[in-house]
Amino acid sequence: MELATRRAASFVGRERHDLAPGCRADVVLVAAENVPDALMRVPVRSWVIAGGRVVAREGEVLV
C-alpha cells in the first residue's frame, strides 16, 4: 500500500506524482513478485478500480 500511495513516483523514476485530492486514480492489483513477473505471467487481475469504483474482481467484470 505504501508503494501505491507514498512511493509511486520514485518507483516509476519521477521526483513527484501528479495526484491531488479529487484526481482520478485507477488501480489494478495483481498477485506478482514485481512488474516483470506481472507482465510475463499475466496473472488474473485481483481487483480493478477505476474512477473510485471496483469494476472487476478476480477476473470478473462487475459493471
Secondary structure, DSSP 8 states (H G I E B T S, - for coil): -HHHHTSHHHHTT-SS----TT----EEEE--SSHHHHHHH---EEEEEETTEEEEETTEE--
